[in-house]
Amino acid sequence: MISRSTAVKRANSAFLLMEDRVGVKYESVNESKERKGGHGIPKVSMVPLVFLIFYEVSGGPFGIEDSVKAAGPLLAIVGFLLFAVIWSIPEALITAEMGTMFPENGGYVVWVSSALGPFWGFQQGWAKWLSGVIDNALYPVLFLDYVKSSVPALGGGLPRTFAVLILTVALTYMNYRGLTIVGWVAVFLGVFSLLPFFVMGLIAIPHIEPSRWFEMDLDNVNWGLYLNTLFWNLNYWDSISTLAGEVENPKRTLPRALSYALVLVVGGYLYPLITCTAAVPVVRESWTDGYFSDIAKILGGFWLHSWIQAAAALSNMGNFVTEMSSDSYQLLGMAERGMLPEFFAKRSRYGTPLIGILFS
């Protein structure tokens, strides 16, 4: 293992090389702001940061059902444990290490620039921002897909189009009003999204048959679906790095928040998997998106079914606001580094990246 001091020396050496190439001396953007008095905007504290990370990576156990469909209960449970160890923990540790080394907005763009120069840093930033924007376009649509069962008019046509636009504008305005607001909204939505699964797990206890956990058929495993489901649900820990400059005492807060979020995300997956696969007979073909709400109806009735559907719908809102925060602060950080025109660094009166939000 390379010690932190050695890693810092190597990073500093990389920036000295970059200085020789492009004539720009590396200096933390945040340090420069502090000497100039900063922008006076409240920083994000521990609890909101944990739930911002939670929504960047997960948003709840919605969408993990395909792991059971693809491979059965045993491989699904083992897979989320194993993949968390071999992928999520290393990615979270890298994010904590680099985020504390460069505690400023831009995140991975700054990391790549420090090693490979601003050209490749820009390529990383452009590709990641574009993928984030495309990903974020899904969430208002997914929200309406959950709601349309109760409001059929939102299933298509002009009502659906207007609903998508209204949702997008409303959630964008929330981002404009401040990252601390987004953080506490993420806390509320996170608790609301996880609580029905906790209740369902308690209701499931009398029905649990442990033998169901060990059902496995290696000759009938859809490895592509299985691995993609694990990867999709345990990835993107580095996304929080793009707003590290908005975190209160990032060198202390960011590593701890990543640790707590890791436990929250992995526990949020394993708890419903362990309880639900053992509480009802496993019919693998039934384990598709939304099947947790069907299990809730079997175990708790219509009220629990409705609660989980509402949680799934609102979870998409949490995914939207956190993704937009990550994308827009990335553009702000790139502008502060001179990789984008200066107007991308413009902040609103609430301290939020006005142009970055509009472009995202």
C-alpha positions in Angstrom: 0.0 0.0 0.0 1.2 3.5 -0.8 1.2 5.8 2.1 -0.9 9.0 2.0 2.3 11.2 2.2 3.8 9.3 -0.8 0.6 9.7 -2.8 0.5 13.4 -2.0 4.1 13.8 -3.2 3.3 12.0 -6.4 0.2 14.1 -7.0 2.2 17.3 -6.3 4.9 16.0 -8.8 2.2 15.5 -11.4 1.0 19.1 -11.0 4.6 20.4 -11.2 4.8 18.5 -14.5 1.5 20.0 -15.6 2.8 23.4 -14.6 5.8 22.9 -17.0 3.4 21.9 -19.8 0.7 24.4 -19.6 2.2 27.2 -17.4 -0.4 26.9 -14.7 0.6 26.3 -11.1 -1.8 24.0 -9.2 -3.5 25.5 -6.2 -6.7 24.4 -4.5 -9.6 26.4 -5.7 -11.0 26.4 -2.2 -7.8 27.7 -0.7 -7.9 30.6 -3.1 -11.5 31.3 -2.2 -10.8 31.3 1.5 -8.1 34.0 1.1 -10.6 36.0 -0.9 -13.4 35.6 1.7 -15.2 32.6 0.1 -18.8 32.8 -1.2 -20.5 32.7 2.2 -22.7 29.7 1.3 -23.6 27.1 4.0 -21.7 23.9 3.7 -23.2 20.4 3.5 -23.0 18.5 6.8 -22.6 14.8 7.6 -26.2 13.5 7.5 -27.3 15.2 4.3 -24.0 14.1 2.7 -24.7 10.5 3.6 -28.0 10.6 1.8 -26.7 12.5 -1.2 -24.2 9.6 -1.6 -27.0 7.1 -1.0 -29.0 8.6 -3.9 -26.0 8.9 -6.2 -25.4 5.2 -5.8 -28.7 3.6 -4.9 -31.9 5.2 -3.9 -33.2 2.0 -2.3 -33.7 -1.6 -3.3 -35.8 -0.8 -6.3 -34.4 -2.6 -9.3 -32.4 -5.4 -7.5 -35.2 -7.9 -8.1 -33.6 -9.0 -11.4 -30.7 -10.5 -9.5 -33.0 -13.2 -8.1 -34.6 -13.7 -11.5 -31.2 -14.1 -13.1 -29.5 -16.4 -10.6 -31.8 -17.3 -7.7 -31.8 -16.3 -4.0 -28.3 -17.7 -2.9 -26.3 -16.1 -5.7 -28.3 -12.8 -5.4 -27.5 -12.5 -1.7 -23.8 -13.6 -2.1 -23.4 -11.4 -5.1 -24.4 -8.2 -3.3 -22.0 -9.1 -0.5 -19.1 -10.1 -2.7 -19.5 -7.3 -5.3 -19.7 -4.7 -2.5 -16.3 -6.0 -1.2 -14.5 -6.2 -4.6 -16.0 -3.1 -6.2 -17.9 -0.7 -3.9 -15.4 -0.6 -1.1 -12.4 0.1 -3.3 -14.3 2.7 -5.3 -15.5 4.4 -2.1 -11.9 4.3 -0.7 -10.5 5.9 -3.9 -13.2 8.6 -3.7 -12.4 9.3 0.0 -8.6 9.4 -0.7 -8.8 11.6 -3.8 -11.7 13.7 -2.4 -9.7 14.6 0.6 -6.5 15.2 -1.4 -8.4 17.5 -3.7 -11.4 18.8 -1.7 -12.9 21.0 -4.4 -15.7 20.9 -7.0 -14.9 19.0 -10.2 -13.9 15.7 -8.4 -12.7 13.1 -10.8 -12.0 15.8 -13.5 -9.4 17.2 -11.2 -8.0 13.8 -10.4 -7.5 12.9 -14.1 -6.1 16.3 -14.8 -3.5 15.9 -12.0 -2.3 12.7 -13.6 -2.7 13.1 -17.3 -3.1 16.8 -17.9 -6.1 19.1 -18.6 -6.9 17.6 -22.1 -7.8 14.2 -20.6 -9.4 15.8 -17.6 -11.8 17.6 -20.0 -12.5 14.4 -21.9 -13.4 12.7 -18.6 -15.6 15.6 -17.6 -17.5 15.8 -20.9 -18.1 12.0 -21.1 -19.3 11.8 -17.4 -21.5 14.9 -17.6 -23.2 13.7 -20.8 -23.9 10.3 -19.3 -25.2 11.9 -16.2 -27.6 14.1 -18.1 -28.9 11.2 -20.2 -29.4 9.1 -17.0 -31.2 11.9 -15.3 -33.8 12.2 -18.1 -35.1 8.8 -17.0 -36.3 9.7 -13.5 -39.3 11.9 -14.1 -40.5 9.3 -16.6 -40.0 6.5 -14.1 -41.9 8.5 -11.5 -44.9 8.8 -13.8 -44.7 5.1 -14.6 -45.4 4.4 -10.9 -48.1 7.0 -10.6 -50.0 6.2 -13.7 -51.6 3.2 -12.1 -53.4 5.6 -9.7 -53.8 8.4 -12.3 -54.3 6.7 -15.7 -54.3 10.1 -17.5 -50.6 10.3 -16.9 -50.0 7.2 -19.0 -49.5 9.1 -22.2 -50.3 12.1 -24.4 -50.2 15.8 -23.4 -51.0 15.2 -19.7 -47.9 13.0 -19.5 -45.7 15.5 -21.4 -46.8 18.4 -19.2 -46.3 16.3 -16.1 -42.7 15.5 -17.1 -42.0 19.2 -17.8 -43.6 20.4 -14.5 -41.6 17.8 -12.5 -38.4 18.7 -14.2 -38.9 22.4 -13.6 -39.9 21.9 -10.0 -36.9 19.7 -9.1 -34.5 21.9 -11.0 -35.8 24.9 -9.0 -35.0 22.9 -5.8 -31.4 22.5 -7.0 -31.3 26.2 -7.7 -32.4 27.1 -4.1 -29.4 25.4 -2.5 -27.4 22.2 -2.0 -28.3 22.1 1.7 -32.0 22.0 0.7 -31.3 19.1 -1.7 -29.4 17.3 1.0 -32.2 17.5 3.6 -34.8 16.6 0.9 -32.6 13.5 0.2 -32.7 12.6 3.9 -36.5 12.8 4.0 -36.9 10.8 0.8 -34.3 8.2 1.9 -36.0 7.5 5.2 -39.4 7.4 3.4 -38.1 5.0 0.8 -36.3 2.6 3.2 -38.9 2.5 6.0 -41.5 0.3 4.3 -38.9 -2.3 3.6 -37.9 -2.3 7.3 -41.6 -2.8 8.2 -42.1 -5.5 5.5 -39.0 -7.3 6.9 -40.5 -7.4 10.4 -43.8 -8.7 9.1 -42.0 -11.4 7.1 -40.2 -12.9 10.1 -42.9 -15.4 11.0 -43.1 -16.6 7.4 -39.3 -17.1 6.9 -38.2 -20.6 5.7 -34.3 -20.5 5.7 -34.1 -23.4 3.2 -35.3 -21.0 0.5 -32.0 -19.0 0.8 -30.0 -21.9 -0.6 -32.0 -22.4 -3.8 -29.5 -22.4 -6.8 -29.3 -23.7 -10.3 -26.0 -23.0 -11.9 -27.2 -24.5 -15.2 -29.9 -21.8 -15.3 -28.1 -18.5 -14.6 -28.4 -15.5 -16.8 -24.9 -14.2 -16.1 -25.3 -11.0 -18.1 -28.4 -9.9 -16.3 -27.0 -10.9 -13.0 -23.7 -9.1 -13.3 -25.3 -6.0 -14.8 -27.8 -5.8 -12.0 -25.0 -6.0 -9.4 -22.8 -3.4 -11.2 -25.6 -0.9 -11.8 -26.8 -1.0 -8.2 -23.3 -0.8 -6.5 -21.5 1.7 -8.7 -21.1 5.6 -8.9 -19.4 6.2 -5.5 -17.2 8.7 -7.2 -20.1 10.9 -8.2 -20.2 12.7 -4.9 -16.6 14.0 -5.5 -17.8 16.7 -7.9 -19.3 18.7 -5.0 -16.5 18.1 -2.5 -15.9 21.8 -2.3 -19.4 22.3 -0.8 -18.8 19.9 2.1 -18.2 21.1 5.6 -14.7 20.0 6.7 -14.3 17.5 3.7 -11.1 15.9 4.9 -13.0 14.6 8.0 -16.6 14.5 6.7 -16.2 12.9 3.3 -14.5 9.6 4.3 -16.9 9.1 7.2 -20.0 9.9 5.1 -18.8 7.4 2.4 -18.4 4.7 5.1 -21.9 5.3 6.5 -23.4 5.4 3.1 -21.8 2.1 2.1 -23.4 0.4 5.1 -26.7 2.1 4.3 -26.7 1.1 0.6 -25.5 -2.5 1.1 -27.8 -3.1 4.1 -30.7 -1.5 2.1 -30.2 -4.2 -0.5 -29.5 -7.3 1.6 -32.2 -6.8 4.2 -35.2 -7.0 1.8 -33.4 -9.7 -0.2 -32.8 -11.9 2.8 -36.3 -11.5 4.3 -38.4 -11.6 1.1 -36.7 -14.5 -0.6 -37.3 -16.6 2.5 -40.8 -15.4 3.3 -42.5 -16.3 0.1 -41.9 -19.2 -2.3 -39.3 -18.2 -4.9 -40.7 -18.1 -8.5 -37.7 -16.6 -10.3 -39.7 -15.5 -13.3 -41.8 -13.2 -11.0 -38.7 -11.4 -9.7 -38.7 -8.4 -12.0 -38.9 -4.6 -11.4 -41.6 -3.8 -8.9 -42.0 -7.3 -7.5 -41.2 -6.1 -3.9 -44.6 -4.3 -4.0 -46.3 -7.6 -4.9 -44.6 -9.3 -2.0 -45.7 -6.4 0.3 -49.3 -7.0 -0.8 -48.9 -10.7 0.0 -47.4 -10.1 3.4 -49.0 -6.9 4.6 -51.9 -6.1 2.4 -52.8 -3.2 0.1 -51.5 -0.5 2.5 -48.0 -1.8 2.5 -48.2 -2.4 -1.3 -49.2 1.3 -1.8 -46.5 2.5 0.6 -43.7 0.7 -1.3 -45.1 2.0 -4.7 -45.1 5.5 -3.3 -41.5 5.0 -2.0 -40.4 3.8 -5.4 -42.0 6.8 -7.1 -40.4 9.3 -4.7 -37.1 7.6 -4.8 -36.8 8.7 -8.5 -37.1 12.3 -7.3 -34.2 11.8 -5.0 -32.1 10.3 -7.8 -33.0 13.3 -10.0 -32.0 16.1 -7.6 -28.8 14.5 -6.5 -27.7 13.6 -10.0 -28.4 17.2 -11.1 -26.3 18.5 -8.2 -23.4 16.3 -9.1 -23.6 17.2 -12.8 -23.9 21.0 -12.3 -21.2 21.3 -9.7 -18.9 19.3 -12.0 -19.4 22.0 -14.6 -18.7 24.7 -12.0 -15.6 23.0 -10.9 -14.4 22.6 -14.5 -15.0 26.3 -15.1 -13.0 27.2 -11.9 -10.1 25.1 -13.3 -10.3 27.0 -16.7 -11.6 24.0 -18.6 -14.9 25.7 -19.5 -15.8 29.3 -20.2 -15.9 31.5 -17.1 -19.6 32.0 -17.1 -20.1 28.3 -16.1 -18.6 29.3 -12.7 -21.4 31.8 -12.1 -23.3 31.2 -8.9 -26.9 32.2 -8.1 -27.6 34.2 -5.0 -28.1 30.9 -3.2 -24.5 29.8 -4.1 -25.7 27.2 -6.6 -24.1 26.7 -10.1 -26.7 28.6 -12.1 -25.4 28.0 -15.6 -24.5 24.4 -14.8 -28.0 23.7 -13.6 -29.6 25.2 -16.7 -27.3 23.2 -19.0 -27.9 20.0 -17.1 
